[in-house]
Amino acid sequence: MREDVIPQQVGNVLRDIYLGTLYRWFREAENEPEGRLEQELMQASELLLNGIVTRP
């Protein structure tokens, strides 16, 4: 991880991503019963992780 990353902030962002995605998925469940929860969580997590890891 990058040296300037604060672990607690990363944890907060991960929680916010999870809860926000879960909220959107739940709200869309009536229109799209299968939903895209797993796909959206993976995309958001990948976006976050690409921002906090060091580049070789």
Secondary structure, DSSP 8 states (H G I E B T S, - for coil): --TT--HHHHHHHHHHHHHHHHHHHHHHTTT-TT--HHHHHHHHHHHHHHHHS---
